């Protein structure tokens, strides 16, 4: 189990403000050159939509019939911003796996 | 099964460009005054992040310990835009259910 957990953490793509195709390429590379069995696409806040797009384009275009969505988790984190105000941000984790 | 399906369709909140709290209130009202057992929060494209926020705020703040996430589905649709170009848009469906 511990080893499985480690492997998962190695293959994580955190989606943010970089160009869209950087992340798609990242996912595809993990599955191909890195030979990952699973890749987790993570994002927070406004980047959640982009993370869903990344997962969809990887699964439906670049690695069609090769990978599938194993699991999707949503959650939220509370933290204090610079002004000392409590802020809540949503998160998503999309686990893709090799078929 | 057919009846179950119909009930689900009655309790759908489609998240778009209206103010955030409209959708949260919509979800809360479905569970409270409408007595829904399940509510499906749906969105497309850039509104996916907002849909996740709506589900999180409803489940963690307004209906804390009363509802939970039952299922999350992501998918994408292809269609032709005004310029006759093939466009792909991601979709999300978050099913919330009463505990």
N, CA and C atoms of all chains as a GROMACS GRO file, in nm:
protein
  594
    1UNK      N    1   0.084  -0.121   0.000
    1UNK     CA    2   0.000   0.000   0.000
    1UNK      C    3   0.087   0.126   0.000
    2UNK      N    4   0.191   0.124   0.086
    2UNK     CA    5   0.278   0.242   0.098
    2UNK      C    6   0.346   0.269  -0.036
    3UNK      N    7   0.388   0.162  -0.100
    3UNK     CA    8   0.457   0.176  -0.228
    3UNK      C    9   0.361   0.231  -0.334
    4UNK      N   10   0.241   0.179  -0.332
    4UNK     CA   11   0.137   0.224  -0.425
    4UNK      C   12   0.114   0.375  -0.410
    5UNK      N   13   0.107   0.418  -0.285
    5UNK     CA   14   0.086   0.559  -0.252
    5UNK      C   15   0.200   0.643  -0.308
    6UNK      N   16   0.323   0.595  -0.290
    6UNK     CA   17   0.439   0.667  -0.340
    6UNK      C   18   0.436   0.680  -0.491
    7UNK      N   19   0.402   0.572  -0.554
    7UNK     CA   20   0.396   0.573  -0.700
    7UNK      C   21   0.297   0.679  -0.750
    8UNK      N   22   0.183   0.683  -0.682
    8UNK     CA   23   0.082   0.781  -0.720
    8UNK      C   24   0.135   0.923  -0.709
    9UNK      N   25   0.205   0.949  -0.598
    9UNK     CA   26   0.256   1.084  -0.576
    9UNK      C   27   0.360   1.125  -0.680
   10UNK      N   28   0.434   1.027  -0.729
   10UNK     CA   29   0.532   1.057  -0.833
   10UNK      C   30   0.466   1.107  -0.961
   11UNK      N   31   0.344   1.055  -0.987
   11UNK     CA   32   0.278   1.087  -1.113
   11UNK      C   33   0.161   1.182  -1.094
   12UNK      N   34   0.193   1.302  -1.049
   12UNK     CA   35   0.091   1.402  -1.026
   12UNK      C   36   0.117   1.524  -1.116
   13UNK      N   37   0.012   1.572  -1.179
   13UNK     CA   38   0.023   1.693  -1.260
   13UNK      C   39  -0.062   1.800  -1.190
   14UNK      N   40   0.002   1.909  -1.148
   14UNK     CA   41  -0.070   2.016  -1.081
   14UNK      C   42  -0.100   2.126  -1.183
   15UNK      N   43  -0.227   2.145  -1.215
   15UNK     CA   44  -0.268   2.240  -1.320
   15UNK      C   45  -0.279   2.382  -1.265
   16UNK      N   46  -0.212   2.476  -1.332
   16UNK     CA   47  -0.213   2.617  -1.291
   16UNK      C   48  -0.218   2.708  -1.412
   17UNK      N   49  -0.139   2.815  -1.407
   17UNK     CA   50  -0.150   2.921  -1.508
   17UNK      C   51  -0.067   2.903  -1.635
   18UNK      N   52   0.007   2.793  -1.644
   18UNK     CA   53   0.088   2.772  -1.766
   18UNK      C   54  -0.002   2.736  -1.885
   19UNK      N   55   0.055   2.740  -2.008
   19UNK     CA   56  -0.029   2.708  -2.125
   19UNK      C   57  -0.091   2.568  -2.114
   20UNK      N   58  -0.214   2.559  -2.162
   20UNK     CA   59  -0.295   2.437  -2.153
   20UNK      C   60  -0.220   2.311  -2.197
   21UNK      N   61  -0.156   2.321  -2.314
   21UNK     CA   62  -0.094   2.200  -2.371
   21UNK      C   63   0.026   2.150  -2.289
   22UNK      N   64   0.088   2.237  -2.209
   22UNK     CA   65   0.194   2.191  -2.118
   22UNK      C   66   0.144   2.077  -2.030
   23UNK      N   67   0.023   2.094  -1.978
   23UNK     CA   68  -0.032   1.996  -1.884
   23UNK      C   69  -0.076   1.869  -1.955
   24UNK      N   70  -0.135   1.885  -2.073
   24UNK     CA   71  -0.176   1.767  -2.151
   24UNK      C   72  -0.053   1.685  -2.185
   25UNK      N   73   0.051   1.753  -2.233
   25UNK     CA   74   0.177   1.685  -2.266
   25UNK      C   75   0.233   1.616  -2.142
   26UNK      N   76   0.226   1.684  -2.029
   26UNK     CA   77   0.273   1.626  -1.903
   26UNK      C   78   0.204   1.495  -1.871
   27UNK      N   79   0.073   1.493  -1.885
   27UNK     CA   80  -0.004   1.370  -1.858
   27UNK      C   81   0.035   1.260  -1.957
   28UNK      N   82   0.041   1.296  -2.084
   28UNK     CA   83   0.072   1.197  -2.189
   28UNK      C   84   0.212   1.140  -2.167
   29UNK      N   85   0.307   1.226  -2.134
   29UNK     CA   86   0.446   1.182  -2.110
   29UNK      C   87   0.454   1.085  -1.991
   30UNK      N   88   0.380   1.116  -1.886
   30UNK     CA   89   0.380   1.027  -1.769
   30UNK      C   90   0.337   0.886  -1.809
   31UNK      N   91   0.232   0.879  -1.891
   31UNK     CA   92   0.180   0.747  -1.932
   31UNK      C   93   0.270   0.678  -2.034
   32UNK      N   94   0.338   0.755  -2.117
   32UNK     CA   95   0.416   0.695  -2.225
   32UNK      C   96   0.562   0.677  -2.182
   33UNK      N   97   0.641   0.785  -2.183
   33UNK     CA   98   0.784   0.770  -2.154
   33UNK      C   99   0.811   0.728  -2.009
   34UNK      N  100   0.725   0.772  -1.913
   34UNK     CA  101   0.746   0.735  -1.772
   34UNK      C  102   0.676   0.604  -1.736
   35UNK      N  103   0.594   0.555  -1.828
   35UNK     CA  104   0.524   0.428  -1.810
   35UNK      C  105   0.439   0.421  -1.681
   36UNK      N  106   0.378   0.533  -1.645
   36UNK     CA  107   0.292   0.538  -1.526
   36UNK      C  108   0.166   0.454  -1.548
   37UNK      N  109   0.119   0.390  -1.440
   37UNK     CA  110  -0.008   0.316  -1.446
   37UNK      C  111  -0.123   0.410  -1.414
   38UNK      N  112  -0.094   0.509  -1.330
   38UNK     CA  113  -0.194   0.608  -1.292
   38UNK      C  114  -0.131   0.747  -1.289
   39UNK      N  115  -0.209   0.847  -1.328
   39UNK     CA  116  -0.164   0.986  -1.317
   39UNK      C  117  -0.278   1.064  -1.250
   40UNK      N  118  -0.242   1.146  -1.151
   40UNK     CA  119  -0.342   1.228  -1.082
   40UNK      C  120  -0.330   1.372  -1.129
   41UNK      N  121  -0.439   1.427  -1.183
   41UNK     CA  122  -0.444   1.566  -1.226
   41UNK      C  123  -0.511   1.646  -1.114
   42UNK      N  124  -0.437   1.742  -1.057
   42UNK     CA  125  -0.489   1.820  -0.945
   42UNK      C  126  -0.500   1.967  -0.980
   43UNK      N  127  -0.597   2.035  -0.920
   43UNK     CA  128  -0.609   2.180  -0.939
   43UNK      C  129  -0.688   2.240  -0.824
   44UNK      N  130  -0.675   2.373  -0.812
   44UNK     CA  131  -0.749   2.448  -0.710
   44UNK      C  132  -0.819   2.566  -0.775
   45UNK      N  133  -0.930   2.609  -0.714
   45UNK     CA  134  -1.000   2.731  -0.754
   45UNK      C  135  -1.035   2.737  -0.902
   46UNK      N  136  -1.000   2.848  -0.965
   46UNK     CA  137  -1.039   2.871  -1.105
   46UNK      C  138  -0.973   2.774  -1.202
   47UNK      N  139  -0.868   2.705  -1.159
   47UNK     CA  140  -0.799   2.612  -1.249
   47UNK      C  141  -0.867   2.475  -1.257
   48UNK      N  142  -0.974   2.457  -1.180
   48UNK     CA  143  -1.046   2.329  -1.181
   48UNK      C  144  -1.102   2.298  -1.320
   49UNK      N  145  -1.162   2.398  -1.385
   49UNK     CA  146  -1.217   2.378  -1.520
   49UNK      C  147  -1.106   2.332  -1.616
   50UNK      N  148  -0.989   2.396  -1.602
   50UNK     CA  149  -0.876   2.363  -1.689
   50UNK      C  150  -0.828   2.220  -1.664
   51UNK      N  151  -0.830   2.177  -1.538
   51UNK     CA  152  -0.788   2.041  -1.504
   51UNK      C  153  -0.882   1.937  -1.568
   52UNK      N  154  -1.012   1.967  -1.568
   52UNK     CA  155  -1.109   1.877  -1.632
   52UNK      C  156  -1.082   1.871  -1.783
   53UNK      N  157  -1.054   1.988  -1.844
   53UNK     CA  158  -1.019   1.993  -1.986
   53UNK      C  159  -0.894   1.910  -2.015
   54UNK      N  160  -0.793   1.923  -1.931
   54UNK     CA  161  -0.667   1.849  -1.949
   54UNK      C  162  -0.695   1.698  -1.947
   55UNK      N  163  -0.772   1.654  -1.848
   55UNK     CA  164  -0.804   1.511  -1.835
   55UNK      C  165  -0.883   1.463  -1.957
   56UNK      N  166  -0.978   1.544  -2.003
   56UNK     CA  167  -1.061   1.505  -2.116
   56UNK      C  168  -0.981   1.498  -2.246
   57UNK      N  169  -0.897   1.596  -2.270
   57UNK     CA  170  -0.818   1.598  -2.394
   57UNK      C  171  -0.717   1.484  -2.394
   58UNK      N  172  -0.657   1.456  -2.279
   58UNK     CA  173  -0.562   1.343  -2.269
   58UNK      C  174  -0.635   1.212  -2.295
   59UNK      N  175  -0.751   1.194  -2.232
   59UNK     CA  176  -0.823   1.066  -2.239
   59UNK      C  177  -0.898   1.046  -2.371
   60UNK      N  178  -0.946   1.154  -2.432
   60UNK     CA  179  -1.031   1.139  -2.550
   60UNK      C  180  -0.957   1.165  -2.681
   61UNK      N  181  -0.847   1.238  -2.676
   61UNK     CA  182  -0.776   1.266  -2.799
   61UNK      C  183  -0.640   1.197  -2.804
   62UNK      N  184  -0.551   1.232  -2.711
   62UNK     CA  185  -0.413   1.184  -2.722
   62UNK      C  186  -0.396   1.038  -2.684
   63UNK      N  187  -0.469   0.994  -2.582
   63UNK     CA  188  -0.454   0.855  -2.537
   63UNK      C  189  -0.589   0.783  -2.544
   64UNK      N  190  -0.661   0.809  -2.651
   64UNK     CA  191  -0.794   0.750  -2.671
   64UNK      C  192  -0.784   0.597  -2.663
   65UNK      N  193  -0.878   0.539  -2.587
   65UNK     CA  194  -0.886   0.394  -2.567
   65UNK      C  195  -0.768   0.335  -2.489
   66UNK      N  196  -0.679   0.421  -2.440
   66UNK     CA  197  -0.563   0.371  -2.364
   66UNK      C  198  -0.575   0.403  -2.216
   67UNK      N  199  -0.640   0.516  -2.185
   67UNK     CA  200  -0.657   0.552  -2.043
   67UNK      C  201  -0.805   0.580  -2.015
   68UNK      N  202  -0.839   0.575  -1.886
   68UNK     CA  203  -0.977   0.605  -1.845
   68UNK      C  204  -0.976   0.676  -1.710
   69UNK      N  205  -1.088   0.738  -1.677
   69UNK     CA  206  -1.099   0.805  -1.547
   69UNK      C  207  -1.130   0.700  -1.442
   70UNK      N  208  -1.043   0.694  -1.341
   70UNK     CA  209  -1.062   0.596  -1.234
   70UNK      C  210  -1.142   0.656  -1.120
   71UNK      N  211  -1.112   0.781  -1.088
   71UNK     CA  212  -1.176   0.842  -0.972
   71UNK      C  213  -1.168   0.995  -0.981
   72UNK      N  214  -1.269   1.061  -0.925
   72UNK     CA  215  -1.268   1.208  -0.916
   72UNK      C  216  -1.305   1.246  -0.774
   73UNK      N  217  -1.223   1.329  -0.712
   73UNK     CA  218  -1.254   1.378  -0.578
   73UNK      C  219  -1.260   1.530  -0.580
   74UNK      N  220  -1.360   1.587  -0.514
   74UNK     CA  221  -1.359   1.731  -0.492
   74UNK      C  222  -1.360   1.757  -0.342
   75UNK      N  223  -1.298   1.868  -0.305
   75UNK     CA  224  -1.291   1.904  -0.164
   75UNK      C  225  -1.269   2.055  -0.156
   76UNK      N  226  -1.251   2.107  -0.036
   76UNK     CA  227  -1.213   2.248  -0.024
   76UNK      C  228  -1.122   2.267   0.095
   77UNK      N  229  -1.038   2.370   0.085
   77UNK     CA  230  -0.943   2.402   0.191
   77UNK      C  231  -0.974   2.542   0.241
   78UNK      N  232  -0.962   2.561   0.372
   78UNK     CA  233  -0.975   2.696   0.427
   78UNK      C  234  -0.838   2.745   0.468
   79UNK      N  235  -0.810   2.869   0.438
   79UNK     CA  236  -0.685   2.926   0.485
   79UNK      C  237  -0.704   3.076   0.507
   80UNK      N  238  -0.601   3.139   0.570
   80UNK     CA  239  -0.606   3.282   0.599
   80UNK      C  240  -0.531   3.357   0.490
   81UNK      N  241  -0.594   3.455   0.429
   81UNK     CA  242  -0.523   3.530   0.324
   81UNK      C  243  -0.439   3.643   0.386
   82UNK      N  244  -0.372   3.720   0.302
   82UNK     CA  245  -0.280   3.824   0.350
   82UNK      C  246  -0.348   3.925   0.443
   83UNK      N  247  -0.476   3.949   0.417
   83UNK     CA  248  -0.550   4.046   0.500
   83UNK      C  249  -0.606   3.981   0.627
   84UNK      N  250  -0.568   3.856   0.652
   84UNK     CA  251  -0.612   3.787   0.774
   84UNK      C  252  -0.755   3.737   0.768
   85UNK      N  253  -0.810   3.732   0.646
   85UNK     CA  254  -0.949   3.687   0.629
   85UNK      C  255  -0.952   3.538   0.597
   86UNK      N  256  -1.052   3.466   0.651
   86UNK     CA  257  -1.069   3.324   0.621
   86UNK      C  258  -1.117   3.310   0.476
   87UNK      N  259  -1.048   3.231   0.398
   87UNK     CA  260  -1.085   3.211   0.258
   87UNK      C  261  -1.100   3.061   0.231
   88UNK      N  262  -1.197   3.024   0.149
   88UNK     CA  263  -1.219   2.885   0.114
   88UNK      C  264  -1.189   2.866  -0.033
   89UNK      N  265  -1.115   2.762  -0.066
   89UNK     CA  266  -1.088   2.734  -0.207
   89UNK      C  267  -1.118   2.587  -0.237
   90UNK      N  268  -1.188   2.564  -0.347
   90UNK     CA  269  -1.221   2.427  -0.386
   90UNK      C  270  -1.102   2.359  -0.453
   91UNK      N  271  -1.098   2.227  -0.442
   91UNK     CA  272  -0.991   2.150  -0.505
   91UNK      C  273  -1.051   2.031  -0.582
   92UNK      N  274  -0.976   1.982  -0.680
   92UNK     CA  275  -1.018   1.861  -0.753
   92UNK      C  276  -0.897   1.770  -0.772
   93UNK      N  277  -0.922   1.641  -0.769
   93UNK     CA  278  -0.820   1.540  -0.801
   93UNK      C  279  -0.881   1.440  -0.896
   94UNK      N  280  -0.830   1.435  -1.016
   94UNK     CA  281  -0.881   1.341  -1.117
   94UNK      C  282  -0.775   1.234  -1.139
   95UNK      N  283  -0.808   1.110  -1.105
   95UNK     CA  284  -0.713   1.000  -1.124
   95UNK      C  285  -0.742   0.930  -1.257
   96UNK      N  286  -0.641   0.934  -1.344
   96UNK     CA  287  -0.651   0.865  -1.474
   96UNK      C  288  -0.570   0.737  -1.465
   97UNK      N  289  -0.622   0.630  -1.524
   97UNK     CA  290  -0.543   0.506  -1.522
   97UNK      C  291  -0.539   0.438  -1.658
   98UNK      N  292  -0.432   0.366  -1.677
   98UNK     CA  293  -0.412   0.290  -1.800
   98UNK      C  294  -0.517   0.181  -1.807
   99UNK      N  295  -0.576   0.161  -1.924
   99UNK     CA  296  -0.677   0.055  -1.939
   99UNK      C  297  -0.612  -0.082  -1.942
  100UNK      N  298  -3.684   0.225  -1.145
  100UNK     CA  299  -3.569   0.293  -1.206
  100UNK      C  300  -3.611   0.416  -1.288
  101UNK      N  301  -3.715   0.400  -1.366
  101UNK     CA  302  -3.761   0.511  -1.450
  101UNK      C  303  -3.805   0.629  -1.364
  102UNK      N  304  -3.872   0.595  -1.253
  102UNK     CA  305  -3.920   0.700  -1.164
  102UNK      C  306  -3.801   0.771  -1.097
  103UNK      N  307  -3.705   0.690  -1.055
  103UNK     CA  308  -3.584   0.743  -0.992
  103UNK      C  309  -3.516   0.842  -1.087
  104UNK      N  310  -3.506   0.803  -1.210
  104UNK     CA  311  -3.443   0.887  -1.313
  104UNK      C  312  -3.519   1.020  -1.327
  105UNK      N  313  -3.650   1.011  -1.330
  105UNK     CA  314  -3.732   1.132  -1.342
  105UNK      C  315  -3.710   1.227  -1.223
  106UNK      N  316  -3.707   1.168  -1.104
  106UNK     CA  317  -3.686   1.248  -0.983
  106UNK      C  318  -3.554   1.323  -0.990
  107UNK      N  319  -3.451   1.252  -1.036
  107UNK     CA  320  -3.320   1.315  -1.048
  107UNK      C  321  -3.328   1.436  -1.142
  108UNK      N  322  -3.392   1.418  -1.253
  108UNK     CA  323  -3.400   1.524  -1.352
  108UNK      C  324  -3.473   1.647  -1.299
  109UNK      N  325  -3.569   1.623  -1.212
  109UNK     CA  326  -3.641   1.736  -1.152
  109UNK      C  327  -3.549   1.823  -1.067
  110UNK      N  328  -3.452   1.759  -1.003
  110UNK     CA  329  -3.366   1.831  -0.908
  110UNK      C  330  -3.227   1.855  -0.965
  111UNK      N  331  -3.222   1.933  -1.072
  111UNK     CA  332  -3.095   1.966  -1.134
  111UNK      C  333  -3.072   2.116  -1.128
  112UNK      N  334  -2.950   2.154  -1.091
  112UNK     CA  335  -2.912   2.295  -1.090
  112UNK      C  336  -2.804   2.311  -1.197
  113UNK      N  337  -2.832   2.394  -1.297
  113UNK     CA  338  -2.734   2.415  -1.404
  113UNK      C  339  -2.658   2.546  -1.377
  114UNK      N  340  -2.531   2.535  -1.347
  114UNK     CA  341  -2.452   2.652  -1.307
  114UNK      C  342  -2.400   2.728  -1.430
  115UNK      N  343  -2.425   2.860  -1.431
  115UNK     CA  344  -2.381   2.944  -1.542
  115UNK      C  345  -2.334   3.080  -1.491
  116UNK      N  346  -2.371   3.186  -1.560
  116UNK     CA  347  -2.318   3.319  -1.533
  116UNK      C  348  -2.388   3.401  -1.426
  117UNK      N  349  -2.493   3.348  -1.365
  117UNK     CA  350  -2.563   3.424  -1.260
  117UNK      C  351  -2.479   3.432  -1.132
  118UNK      N  352  -2.518   3.520  -1.038
  118UNK     CA  353  -2.440   3.531  -0.914
  118UNK      C  354  -2.428   3.396  -0.841
  119UNK      N  355  -2.310   3.374  -0.784
  119UNK     CA  356  -2.276   3.249  -0.718
  119UNK      C  357  -2.383   3.201  -0.619
  120UNK      N  358  -2.430   3.293  -0.534
  120UNK     CA  359  -2.521   3.252  -0.427
  120UNK      C  360  -2.658   3.207  -0.480
  121UNK      N  361  -2.695   3.251  -0.600
  121UNK     CA  362  -2.819   3.201  -0.662
  121UNK      C  363  -2.819   3.048  -0.669
  122UNK      N  364  -2.705   2.994  -0.710
  122UNK     CA  365  -2.696   2.849  -0.730
  122UNK      C  366  -2.689   2.774  -0.596
  123UNK      N  367  -2.616   2.832  -0.500
  123UNK     CA  368  -2.609   2.770  -0.368
  123UNK      C  369  -2.750   2.766  -0.307
  124UNK      N  370  -2.818   2.878  -0.314
  124UNK     CA  371  -2.956   2.885  -0.263
  124UNK      C  372  -3.044   2.784  -0.336
  125UNK      N  373  -3.026   2.772  -0.464
  125UNK     CA  374  -3.101   2.675  -0.544
  125UNK      C  375  -3.084   2.533  -0.492
  126UNK      N  376  -2.961   2.495  -0.466
  126UNK     CA  377  -2.932   2.360  -0.414
  126UNK      C  378  -2.996   2.343  -0.276
  127UNK      N  379  -2.974   2.441  -0.190
  127UNK     CA  380  -3.027   2.433  -0.053
  127UNK      C  381  -3.180   2.422  -0.054
  128UNK      N  382  -3.244   2.504  -0.137
  128UNK     CA  383  -3.391   2.502  -0.148
  128UNK      C  384  -3.443   2.366  -0.195
  129UNK      N  385  -3.374   2.306  -0.291
  129UNK     CA  386  -3.415   2.175  -0.341
  129UNK      C  387  -3.417   2.073  -0.227
  130UNK      N  388  -3.314   2.076  -0.144
  130UNK     CA  389  -3.304   1.980  -0.034
  130UNK      C  390  -3.401   2.013   0.080
  131UNK      N  391  -3.429   2.141   0.100
  131UNK     CA  392  -3.512   2.178   0.214
  131UNK      C  393  -3.660   2.190   0.174
  132UNK      N  394  -3.698   2.299   0.107
  132UNK     CA  395  -3.840   2.320   0.076
  132UNK      C  396  -3.894   2.218  -0.024
  133UNK      N  397  -3.809   2.170  -0.116
  133UNK     CA  398  -3.854   2.072  -0.216
  133UNK      C  399  -3.836   1.928  -0.168
  134UNK      N  400  -3.765   1.914  -0.057
  134UNK     CA  401  -3.744   1.783   0.004
  134UNK      C  402  -3.678   1.679  -0.090
  135UNK      N  403  -3.588   1.726  -0.175
  135UNK     CA  404  -3.518   1.636  -0.268
  135UNK      C  405  -3.426   1.541  -0.192
  136UNK      N  406  -3.417   1.418  -0.241
  136UNK     CA  407  -3.321   1.322  -0.184
  136UNK      C  408  -3.184   1.340  -0.250
  137UNK      N  409  -3.188   1.380  -0.378
  137UNK     CA  410  -3.064   1.403  -0.453
  137UNK      C  411  -3.077   1.530  -0.538
  138UNK      N  412  -2.968   1.601  -0.551
  138UNK     CA  413  -2.965   1.718  -0.639
  138UNK      C  414  -2.839   1.705  -0.726
  139UNK      N  415  -2.856   1.726  -0.856
  139UNK     CA  416  -2.742   1.718  -0.948
  139UNK      C  417  -2.700   1.860  -0.990
  140UNK      N  418  -2.575   1.894  -0.963
  140UNK     CA  419  -2.519   2.024  -1.002
  140UNK      C  420  -2.441   2.003  -1.132
  141UNK      N  421  -2.485   2.070  -1.239
  141UNK     CA  422  -2.422   2.051  -1.370
  141UNK      C  423  -2.359   2.180  -1.419
  142UNK      N  424  -2.251   2.168  -1.498
  142UNK     CA  425  -2.190   2.286  -1.559
  142UNK      C  426  -2.106   2.244  -1.679
  143UNK      N  427  -2.077   2.344  -1.763
  143UNK     CA  428  -1.993   2.322  -1.881
  143UNK      C  429  -1.880   2.425  -1.883
  144UNK      N  430  -1.769   2.387  -1.945
  144UNK     CA  431  -1.659   2.481  -1.970
  144UNK      C  432  -1.610   2.554  -1.846
  145UNK      N  433  -1.598   2.686  -1.860
  145UNK     CA  434  -1.540   2.765  -1.750
  145UNK      C  435  -1.624   2.767  -1.624
  146UNK      N  436  -1.750   2.724  -1.633
  146UNK     CA  437  -1.836   2.725  -1.516
  146UNK      C  438  -1.818   2.601  -1.426
  147UNK      N  439  -1.730   2.509  -1.469
  147UNK     CA  440  -1.705   2.387  -1.392
  147UNK      C  441  -1.648   2.420  -1.253
  148UNK      N  442  -1.552   2.513  -1.247
  148UNK     CA  443  -1.493   2.553  -1.118
  148UNK      C  444  -1.602   2.606  -1.025
  149UNK      N  445  -1.692   2.687  -1.083
  149UNK     CA  446  -1.801   2.746  -1.004
  149UNK      C  447  -1.895   2.638  -0.953
  150UNK      N  448  -1.922   2.537  -1.033
  150UNK     CA  449  -2.010   2.426  -0.991
  150UNK      C  450  -1.949   2.350  -0.872
  151UNK      N  451  -1.817   2.330  -0.876
  151UNK     CA  452  -1.749   2.263  -0.764
  151UNK      C  453  -1.761   2.350  -0.638
  152UNK      N  454  -1.742   2.481  -0.654
  152UNK     CA  455  -1.760   2.574  -0.541
  152UNK      C  456  -1.902   2.567  -0.485
  153UNK      N  457  -2.001   2.567  -0.572
  153UNK     CA  458  -2.142   2.561  -0.530
  153UNK      C  459  -2.166   2.434  -0.447
  154UNK      N  460  -2.118   2.320  -0.498
  154UNK     CA  461  -2.136   2.193  -0.428
  154UNK      C  462  -2.066   2.195  -0.292
  155UNK      N  463  -1.946   2.252  -0.289
  155UNK     CA  464  -1.869   2.257  -0.164
  155UNK      C  465  -1.933   2.347  -0.059
  156UNK      N  466  -1.977   2.464  -0.102
  156UNK     CA  467  -2.039   2.559  -0.008
  156UNK      C  468  -2.172   2.504   0.044
  157UNK      N  469  -2.248   2.441  -0.044
  157UNK     CA  470  -2.375   2.380   0.000
  157UNK      C  471  -2.348   2.268   0.100
  158UNK      N  472  -2.251   2.182   0.070
  158UNK     CA  473  -2.226   2.064   0.153
  158UNK      C  474  -2.149   2.094   0.281
  159UNK      N  475  -2.062   2.194   0.278
  159UNK     CA  476  -1.976   2.219   0.394
  159UNK      C  477  -2.024   2.334   0.482
  160UNK      N  478  -2.103   2.425   0.424
  160UNK     CA  479  -2.147   2.537   0.505
  160UNK      C  480  -2.296   2.531   0.534
  161UNK      N  481  -2.377   2.537   0.427
  161UNK     CA  482  -2.522   2.551   0.447
  161UNK      C  483  -2.592   2.423   0.492
  162UNK      N  484  -2.547   2.310   0.440
  162UNK     CA  485  -2.611   2.183   0.477
  162UNK      C  486  -2.508   2.086   0.535
  163UNK      N  487  -2.421   2.141   0.618
  163UNK     CA  488  -2.314   2.063   0.681
  163UNK      C  489  -2.373   1.942   0.754
  164UNK      N  490  -2.312   1.827   0.734
  164UNK     CA  491  -2.356   1.702   0.797
  164UNK      C  492  -2.493   1.652   0.750
  165UNK      N  493  -2.555   1.722   0.655
  165UNK     CA  494  -2.688   1.681   0.607
  165UNK      C  495  -2.681   1.621   0.467
  166UNK      N  496  -2.586   1.668   0.387
  166UNK     CA  497  -2.572   1.614   0.251
  166UNK      C  498  -2.427   1.570   0.228
  167UNK      N  499  -2.409   1.486   0.126
  167UNK     CA  500  -2.274   1.440   0.090
  167UNK      C  501  -2.264   1.423  -0.061
  168UNK      N  502  -2.143   1.415  -0.109
  168UNK     CA  503  -2.124   1.394  -0.253
  168UNK      C  504  -2.140   1.246  -0.283
  169UNK      N  505  -2.234   1.214  -0.370
  169UNK     CA  506  -2.260   1.074  -0.405
  169UNK      C  507  -2.175   1.033  -0.524
  170UNK      N  508  -2.165   1.122  -0.623
  170UNK     CA  509  -2.098   1.085  -0.747
  170UNK      C  510  -2.053   1.210  -0.823
  171UNK      N  511  -1.942   1.197  -0.894
  171UNK     CA  512  -1.895   1.305  -0.981
  171UNK      C  513  -1.863   1.245  -1.116
  172UNK      N  514  -1.920   1.304  -1.222
  172UNK     CA  515  -1.888   1.257  -1.357
  172UNK      C  516  -1.832   1.374  -1.437
  173UNK      N  517  -1.726   1.346  -1.514
  173UNK     CA  518  -1.680   1.447  -1.610
  173UNK      C  519  -1.686   1.386  -1.749
  174UNK      N  520  -1.711   1.471  -1.846
  174UNK     CA  521  -1.722   1.425  -1.984
  174UNK      C  522  -1.693   1.544  -2.075
  175UNK      N  523  -1.704   1.525  -2.206
  175UNK     CA  524  -1.694   1.639  -2.295
  175UNK      C  525  -1.786   1.620  -2.415
  176UNK      N  526  -1.827   1.732  -2.470
  176UNK     CA  527  -1.918   1.732  -2.585
  176UNK      C  528  -1.848   1.802  -2.700
  177UNK      N  529  -1.866   1.748  -2.820
  177UNK     CA  530  -1.814   1.816  -2.938
  177UNK      C  531  -1.931   1.878  -3.012
  178UNK      N  532  -1.913   2.000  -3.058
  178UNK     CA  533  -2.017   2.061  -3.141
  178UNK      C  534  -1.951   2.158  -3.239
  179UNK      N  535  -2.033   2.206  -3.336
  179UNK     CA  536  -1.982   2.298  -3.436
  179UNK      C  537  -2.018   2.440  -3.394
  180UNK      N  538  -1.920   2.528  -3.390
  180UNK     CA  539  -1.951   2.667  -3.352
  180UNK      C  540  -1.999   2.747  -3.474
  181UNK      N  541  -2.027   2.875  -3.451
  181UNK     CA  542  -2.083   2.961  -3.558
  181UNK      C  543  -1.996   2.965  -3.683
  182UNK      N  544  -1.863   2.955  -3.663
  182UNK     CA  545  -1.770   2.960  -3.777
  182UNK      C  546  -1.752   2.822  -3.844
  183UNK      N  547  -1.833   2.724  -3.799
  183UNK     CA  548  -1.827   2.591  -3.859
  183UNK      C  549  -1.709   2.508  -3.812
  184UNK      N  550  -1.647   2.552  -3.703
  184UNK     CA  551  -1.530   2.482  -3.650
  184UNK      C  552  -1.574   2.383  -3.540
  185UNK      N  553  -1.510   2.263  -3.536
  185UNK     CA  554  -1.537   2.165  -3.431
  185UNK      C  555  -1.482   2.217  -3.298
  186UNK      N  556  -1.567   2.224  -3.198
  186UNK     CA  557  -1.524   2.271  -3.066
  186UNK      C  558  -1.558   2.165  -2.963
  187UNK      N  559  -1.468   2.149  -2.864
  187UNK     CA  560  -1.490   2.053  -2.758
  187UNK      C  561  -1.509   2.128  -2.628
  188UNK      N  562  -1.611   2.092  -2.552
  188UNK     CA  563  -1.631   2.156  -2.422
  188UNK      C  564  -1.649   2.047  -2.315
  189UNK      N  565  -1.579   2.068  -2.201
  189UNK     CA  566  -1.590   1.972  -2.090
  189UNK      C  567  -1.717   1.995  -2.010
  190UNK      N  568  -1.766   1.890  -1.947
  190UNK     CA  569  -1.886   1.900  -1.863
  190UNK      C  570  -1.861   1.831  -1.729
  191UNK      N  571  -1.938   1.871  -1.629
  191UNK     CA  572  -1.930   1.803  -1.498
  191UNK      C  573  -2.071   1.782  -1.445
  192UNK      N  574  -2.092   1.674  -1.374
  192UNK     CA  575  -2.217   1.648  -1.304
  192UNK      C  576  -2.183   1.601  -1.164
  193UNK      N  577  -2.221   1.681  -1.066
  193UNK     CA  578  -2.194   1.646  -0.926
  193UNK      C  579  -2.326   1.609  -0.860
  194UNK      N  580  -2.340   1.484  -0.817
  194UNK     CA  581  -2.463   1.440  -0.751
  194UNK      C  582  -2.446   1.450  -0.601
  195UNK      N  583  -2.532   1.534  -0.540
  195UNK     CA  584  -2.533   1.548  -0.394
  195UNK      C  585  -2.652   1.470  -0.342
  196UNK      N  586  -2.634   1.403  -0.228
  196UNK     CA  587  -2.748   1.332  -0.170
  196UNK      C  588  -2.760   1.356  -0.020
  197UNK      N  589  -2.884   1.346   0.026
  197UNK     CA  590  -2.913   1.361   0.168
  197UNK      C  591  -2.850   1.245   0.243
  198UNK      N  592  -2.789   1.272   0.358
  198UNK     CA  593  -2.728   1.168   0.440
  198UNK      C  594  -2.835   1.085   0.509
   0.00000   0.00000   0.00000
